[in-house]
Amino acid sequence: MAGIDIVGLGDSLTYGYPYGPESSWLALAAKVTGAVVVNKGVNGETTQEMLQRFEEDVLELNPRAVIVLGGTNDAWAKTDVAKVEAQVREMIEGASRAGILPVVALPPPLCPKDPDIPLFFLEEMEKLLEAYRQAYRRLAHSHHLPLLDFYTALLEPETRWGKVEYFIDGAHPNRRGYQVMAEVALPFFRKLKESRG
C-alpha cells in the first residue's frame, strides 16, 4: 500500500469504540485535511501487543507518520511504568530507523461515569496512566517528536477526571469526545499535509 500519510496505532481509543473506525478521531481529522490514514486500533490492546504487530501494521505499510496511542489497557492490567515506556520507546526507535515520523499521544483521562467500576479502581488506574503520560512526555522531548495531548483536551481541571459530557463510559469518548480528539490532532495533520506539498 503506497501513499499513506498516517497510521494510527492504538487500542479502542484509536479504533473509535463503540462506533467504529469511521467515527474515530483519526477519520474525523482525515476528513477535514484529506490526509490518507489507516486505522490500526485494536480494542483491548496493550502497548506490548501493539509492539508485537508493529512491523506488520506500521513498518510494512511505510506511512509518513505513525501516531502511537496506548496505555489505558496497560493501566487496567497494572503494567509497570518502565515496561510501558520501554515498549513505546522501541516503537519510536523502530519507526525512526525506517524513516517514519513517530508521534506520541497522551491517553485521555478516565471518567467516573460507569457505576459498575469502583472509584478506587479508577483512581489506581489514573495514577498509573499519569505516570505513563509523564514517560511519554519525556520520550517525545528527548527524541524531539510531536506530542498529541488528548489528556488536557478532555480533562475537567477541577476534578482531574474526564469531562462527563465527552465520555460514554469510564474510558471511552462519545462522539463529541472523539471530535475534540480530532481537533487536537488537526494541526499535526495539516502540517504533515503541507510538508507533502
C-alpha positions in Angstrom: 0.0 0.0 0.0 1.6 3.3 -1.1 0.9 6.9 -0.2 -0.2 6.6 3.4 0.2 9.7 5.4 -0.6 8.4 8.9 -1.1 5.0 10.6 -2.9 5.3 13.9 -1.6 2.5 16.1 -3.5 2.0 19.3 -6.4 0.4 21.2 -10.1 1.1 21.3 -9.4 4.9 21.7 -7.9 4.8 18.2 -10.3 2.3 16.8 -13.2 4.6 17.7 -15.1 2.2 20.1 -18.1 1.8 20.3 -18.9 3.5 17.0 -16.2 2.1 14.7 -13.2 3.5 12.8 -15.3 5.8 10.6 -16.2 7.8 13.8 -12.7 7.8 15.2 -10.6 11.0 15.8 -8.3 9.7 13.1 -11.1 9.5 10.5 -12.6 12.8 11.5 -9.2 14.6 11.2 -8.5 12.9 7.9 -11.9 14.0 6.5 -11.0 17.7 7.3 -7.5 17.6 5.9 -7.7 15.0 3.1 -4.8 13.0 4.8 -4.6 9.3 3.8 -4.9 7.4 7.1 -5.0 3.7 8.2 -6.7 2.9 11.5 -4.8 0.2 13.3 -6.6 0.5 16.6 -7.5 -2.9 18.2 -9.9 -2.9 21.1 -8.5 -4.1 24.4 -4.8 -4.0 23.3 -1.8 -3.1 25.5 1.4 -1.4 24.3 3.1 -4.9 24.3 0.5 -6.2 21.8 1.0 -3.0 19.7 4.7 -3.6 19.7 4.2 -7.2 18.6 2.3 -6.1 15.5 4.4 -3.0 14.8 6.3 -4.5 11.9 3.2 -5.7 10.1 0.9 -2.8 10.9 3.3 0.1 10.6 6.7 -0.7 9.0 5.3 -2.8 6.2 2.7 0.0 5.3 5.5 2.6 5.3 3.4 5.6 6.2 4.9 9.1 6.5 4.0 9.1 10.2 2.7 6.8 13.0 0.7 8.1 15.9 1.1 5.8 18.9 -1.7 6.0 21.5 -1.7 3.3 24.2 -1.6 2.8 27.9 -5.2 2.6 29.1 -5.3 -1.2 28.9 -1.8 -1.4 30.5 -3.2 0.6 33.4 -6.1 -1.8 33.7 -3.6 -4.7 33.8 -1.4 -2.7 36.3 1.7 -2.9 34.0 4.9 -1.4 35.3 5.7 2.1 34.0 9.2 1.2 33.0 7.9 -1.7 30.8 5.4 0.5 29.1 8.0 3.2 28.5 10.4 0.7 27.0 7.8 -0.7 24.7 6.8 2.8 23.4 10.5 3.7 23.1 11.0 0.6 20.9 8.2 1.6 18.6 9.6 5.2 18.4 13.0 4.0 17.5 11.8 1.4 15.1 9.7 4.0 13.2 12.6 6.4 13.1 15.0 3.8 11.7 12.5 3.1 8.9 12.2 6.8 8.1 8.7 7.1 9.6 7.9 10.0 11.8 6.8 8.7 15.2 4.2 10.8 17.1 3.5 10.2 20.8 -0.1 10.7 22.0 -1.2 11.2 25.7 -4.1 8.9 26.7 -7.3 10.7 27.7 -8.3 10.9 31.3 -10.7 8.4 32.8 -14.2 9.3 33.7 -16.1 8.1 36.8 -19.2 7.6 34.8 -19.7 3.8 35.0 -21.3 2.7 38.2 -20.0 -0.9 37.7 -16.4 0.2 38.1 -15.4 1.1 41.7 -14.0 4.6 42.1 -10.9 3.3 43.9 -10.0 1.1 40.9 -10.3 4.0 38.5 -8.1 6.1 40.9 -5.4 3.4 40.8 -5.7 3.2 37.0 -5.4 7.0 36.7 -2.3 7.1 38.8 -0.6 4.7 36.5 -1.9 6.4 33.4 -0.4 9.7 34.7 2.9 8.0 35.2 2.7 6.7 31.6 1.9 10.2 30.3 5.0 11.6 32.1 7.1 8.9 30.5 5.6 9.7 27.1 6.3 13.4 27.6 9.9 12.6 28.4 10.2 10.3 25.3 8.7 13.0 23.0 11.0 15.6 24.5 14.2 13.5 24.3 13.5 12.4 20.7 12.2 15.8 19.6 8.9 14.4 18.5 5.4 15.8 18.1 3.1 15.2 21.1 -0.7 15.0 20.8 -2.2 15.9 24.1 -5.6 14.2 24.2 -5.4 14.3 28.0 -5.8 18.0 28.6 -8.4 18.5 25.9 -10.8 16.0 27.6 -9.9 16.9 31.2 -12.1 18.7 33.8 -9.3 20.6 35.6 -11.3 21.0 38.9 -11.9 17.3 39.4 -8.9 15.9 37.4 -11.3 13.4 35.7 -12.5 13.4 32.2 -15.4 15.8 31.4 -18.6 13.8 31.7 -20.1 15.3 28.6 -17.2 13.8 26.5 -17.5 10.2 27.6 -19.8 7.2 27.0 -18.3 5.2 29.9 -15.3 5.2 32.2 -12.7 5.3 29.5 -14.3 5.7 26.0 -15.2 9.1 24.5 -18.6 9.6 23.0 -19.0 11.2 19.5 -18.4 14.7 21.0 -15.2 13.4 22.7 -13.8 11.9 19.5 -14.5 15.3 17.8 -12.4 17.0 20.5 -9.6 14.5 20.0 -9.8 15.2 16.2 -9.4 18.9 16.9 -6.2 18.1 18.9 -4.8 16.1 16.0 -5.7 18.6 13.2 -2.7 20.9 13.5 -0.4 17.9 13.1 -2.4 16.6 10.2 -2.3 19.9 8.4 1.4 20.4 9.0 2.1 16.9 7.5 -0.1 17.6 4.5 1.6 20.9 3.9 5.1 19.4 4.1 4.0 16.8 1.4 3.2 19.8 -0.8 
